[in-house]
Amino acid sequence: PLFELVVHDIARQPGFTAADAGYESSEWRYKAVADYLFDWLLEFAMKYSDLEDVNSATAAKMLNKAAKTVYMTEKYGKRGEFGELLLHALIRQTFNSEPAISKIYYKTANNDTVKGFDAVHIVEQGGDLELWLGEVKFYKKAKDAIRDVVKELAAHTQNDYLRKEFVLISGKL
């Protein structure tokens, strides 16, 4: 894996994991991160049923479509899609999850933001399936990201919010 887990404490509530791509020749590995994210782009942006249709004849067209879904707006660097793709890849690799739905697939316009949890995954634990809901902030300052993600998690784990989110998620499964 590209990322090293620098904090991985899933025993605390809520669990906390932090990852770092590290440095190479005194430079942050931005090219390696871009390549890593590109590897996960199709799975992040497409529905499972669409992924079943990927083959040598359709792969380039579908990858192009997935990239446009994430990077269509000039403001993509200041929007959540990049962080959501990174979260997707890290959850998949760290916890061996399976995406339950691709929330970005359901965007209705280029400048729409995806509402609700940023990741909806399934993880098998001891023969049972767990629904994992993720939230991400991709900021320059870690303390700002942690502050804002904790605030959103507090709001997103209120009973009324969860009930509404489950209705929306279940309609997309």
Order of alpha helices (4+ residues) and beta strands (2+ residues): beta-beta-beta-beta-alpha-alpha-alpha-alpha-beta-beta-beta-alpha-alpha
